[in-house]
Amino acid sequence: MPNFSIHINSDNSVIVEFSDDISTELTRYILSAKHIIEHSGIRGFIEAVPAYNSLLVILEPSKFNADHVTEKLQTLLEGVEPISREHSQKHVIPVCYDTSLAPDLEYVAKHCQLTTDQVIQAHTNAEYPVYMLGFLPGFLYLGGLDKKIHCPRRDDPRSRIEAGSVGIGGDQTGIYPINSPGGWHIIGKTPIALLDISKSVPAIAKPLDTIQFKAISLEEFKQYEH
């Protein structure tokens, strides 16, 4: 188990922080810890929420005893083994990079001193591991963006970004699953839905899955709409 420390986060939660760098291997440990905590029978347990390098454990306020929970977690997490990747899947997501759907593609290319085609090539070459979901329902936090196309977030975030928009923010890339505000540079759009709340598993992917983007033309994008 990677080195970790446990801290009181609120009047009904504690957070387990890991000292290792963000990686797929660390995600495997965090998900394993989440599974063990969920099945440990901790009194008043509500939920364990994984993040890049931490795990938030939430309990019922009336049953929250910080010392007891901290001691329990310390015991539970020692010797945890990484969770298997047996059920991980690769998802290929079509993305149209036409400038009519990619208002910031040229800006990103100019910032990175590349052509737009080189940005698209770099964006589609990688296979991105899913580290976690958050920010919005079904929003995938992905690792592995090529350093050549790292680009700081927009100085003026947009009040509305359409669902399916593919963005770059700093050293991250991702897809907005629903309409929302956002500060990332939009370099494309996917025609497929990433979130379906009618399904038992609403999001298209889960942590430890991988994502690869596939460039499609504007005509192909429109065909998905019919």
C-alpha positions in Angstrom: 0.0 0.0 0.0 1.4 3.5 -0.9 2.2 5.8 2.0 -1.0 7.5 3.3 -2.2 9.8 6.1 -5.7 10.3 7.5 -7.1 13.7 8.3 -10.4 15.0 9.6 -12.1 16.7 6.8 -15.4 17.9 8.3 -17.8 17.1 11.2 -18.7 13.8 9.4 -15.9 12.9 7.2 -12.2 12.1 7.0 -9.9 12.1 4.0 -7.2 9.6 3.2 -4.3 11.3 1.4 -1.7 9.3 -0.5 1.8 10.6 -1.1 2.5 8.9 -4.4 2.2 10.7 -7.7 -1.0 10.3 -9.7 -0.9 7.1 -11.7 -2.9 4.1 -12.8 -1.2 2.1 -10.1 -2.2 4.5 -7.4 -5.8 4.5 -8.7 -5.7 0.7 -8.4 -4.8 1.0 -4.7 -7.4 3.8 -4.1 -10.2 1.7 -5.6 -9.1 -1.3 -3.6 -9.2 0.7 -0.4 -12.6 2.1 -1.4 -13.9 -1.5 -1.9 -12.5 -2.7 1.5 -14.0 0.3 3.4 -17.4 -0.1 1.7 -17.5 -3.7 3.0 -15.9 -3.2 6.4 -19.1 -2.4 8.4 -17.8 0.9 9.7 -20.5 2.3 12.0 -22.5 5.1 10.2 -20.7 4.7 6.9 -22.4 6.5 4.0 -19.9 6.7 1.1 -16.3 6.6 0.0 -15.4 9.0 -2.8 -12.1 8.4 -4.7 -10.1 11.2 -6.3 -6.7 11.5 -8.0 -4.7 10.8 -4.9 -7.1 10.8 -2.0 -10.2 9.0 -0.7 -13.0 10.8 1.1 -14.9 8.8 3.7 -18.3 10.2 4.7 -20.3 9.0 7.7 -23.5 9.9 9.4 -22.9 13.0 11.6 -24.7 11.4 14.6 -22.4 8.4 14.5 -19.1 10.2 13.6 -16.3 9.6 16.0 -13.1 10.9 14.4 -10.7 8.9 16.6 -12.6 5.7 16.1 -12.8 6.1 12.3 -9.2 7.1 11.9 -8.0 4.1 13.9 -10.4 1.8 12.0 -9.2 3.1 8.6 -5.5 2.8 9.6 -6.0 -0.8 10.4 -8.1 -1.5 7.3 -5.7 0.1 4.8 -2.4 -1.4 5.9 -1.5 -4.2 3.5 -4.1 -3.3 0.9 -3.3 -4.8 -2.5 -4.1 -3.0 -5.8 -7.4 -3.9 -7.4 -7.4 -6.0 -10.5 -7.7 -4.5 -14.0 -9.5 -7.6 -15.2 -12.7 -5.7 -16.0 -11.2 -2.6 -17.5 -12.3 -1.7 -21.0 -11.0 0.5 -23.8 -13.5 3.0 -25.3 -12.9 4.6 -28.6 -14.8 7.9 -28.8 -15.4 9.6 -32.1 -14.5 13.3 -32.1 -15.1 15.9 -34.9 -12.3 18.5 -34.8 -13.9 20.7 -37.5 -13.5 24.4 -36.5 -17.3 24.9 -36.5 -17.3 22.6 -33.4 -13.9 23.4 -32.1 -13.8 27.2 -31.4 -10.4 27.0 -29.6 -8.5 24.5 -31.8 -6.6 27.2 -33.6 -5.8 29.0 -30.4 -4.4 25.8 -28.9 -2.3 25.1 -32.0 -0.9 28.7 -31.9 -0.1 28.5 -28.2 1.6 25.1 -28.7 3.4 26.3 -31.9 1.8 23.5 -33.8 -0.6 23.2 -36.7 -4.2 22.2 -36.0 -3.5 18.8 -37.7 -0.6 18.2 -35.3 -2.8 19.0 -32.3 -5.4 16.6 -33.6 -2.7 13.9 -34.2 -1.3 14.3 -30.7 -4.8 14.3 -29.2 -5.8 11.1 -31.0 -2.6 9.2 -30.6 -2.8 8.7 -26.9 -4.7 6.1 -24.9 -5.9 7.9 -21.8 -6.4 6.1 -18.5 -9.5 7.1 -16.5 -8.5 8.1 -13.0 -11.8 9.1 -11.6 -15.2 10.7 -12.3 -16.3 14.0 -10.9 -16.9 17.8 -11.4 -20.0 16.8 -13.4 -22.0 13.6 -13.5 -20.1 11.3 -15.9 -17.1 13.7 -16.3 -14.0 11.5 -16.9 -10.7 12.7 -15.4 -8.1 11.4 -17.9 -4.3 11.1 -17.6 -1.7 11.0 -20.3 -2.2 14.2 -22.4 0.8 14.7 -24.6 3.0 17.5 -23.3 3.1 19.1 -26.7 -0.5 20.2 -26.4 -0.6 21.3 -22.8 -2.4 24.7 -22.7 -3.4 26.8 -19.7 -7.1 27.2 -19.1 -9.0 30.1 -20.6 -8.8 33.5 -18.8 -12.5 33.9 -19.5 -14.5 30.7 -18.7 -17.6 30.2 -20.8 -21.0 30.3 -19.0 -22.2 27.4 -21.2 -20.4 24.6 -23.0 -22.5 22.1 -24.9 -22.5 18.4 -23.9 -20.0 16.4 -25.9 -17.5 19.2 -26.2 -13.9 18.0 -25.9 -11.5 20.3 -24.1 -8.0 20.8 -23.0 -7.2 22.5 -19.7 -3.6 22.6 -18.5 -2.2 19.1 -18.7 -5.6 17.5 -18.9 -8.2 16.7 -21.5 -11.8 15.6 -21.1 -15.3 15.7 -22.4 -18.2 17.7 -21.0 -21.0 15.1 -20.5 -23.8 17.7 -20.0 -24.3 21.3 -20.8 -22.3 23.3 -18.2 -20.0 26.3 -17.6 -16.4 25.6 -18.3 -12.9 27.1 -18.6 -11.2 24.6 -20.9 -10.3 25.2 -24.5 -12.7 23.4 -26.8 -10.9 21.5 -29.6 -13.7 19.2 -30.8 -17.0 17.5 -30.1 -18.2 14.0 -29.9 -21.7 13.1 -31.2 -22.1 10.2 -28.7 -23.7 10.5 -25.3 -21.4 10.0 -22.3 -24.1 9.9 -19.7 -27.4 8.1 -19.6 -29.2 8.3 -16.3 -31.7 5.6 -17.3 -28.9 3.0 -17.2 -27.8 1.2 -14.0 -24.3 2.4 -14.9 -24.9 5.9 -16.3 -21.4 6.9 -17.3 -19.8 5.6 -20.4 -16.6 4.6 -18.6 -15.3 3.9 -15.1 -11.9 4.3 -13.4 -9.1 2.1 -14.8 -10.8 2.0 -18.2 -9.0 3.8 -21.1 -10.2 6.3 -23.7 -8.9 6.8 -27.2 -10.3 9.6 -29.4 -10.9 8.9 -33.1 -11.1 11.8 -35.5 -14.2 11.9 -37.7 -15.4 14.4 -40.4 -18.2 16.9 -40.0 -20.3 14.8 -42.3 -19.8 11.7 -40.1 -20.6 13.8 -37.1 -23.9 14.8 -38.6 -24.8 11.2 -39.5 -24.9 10.4 -35.8 -27.6 13.0 -35.4 -30.0 11.1 -37.8 
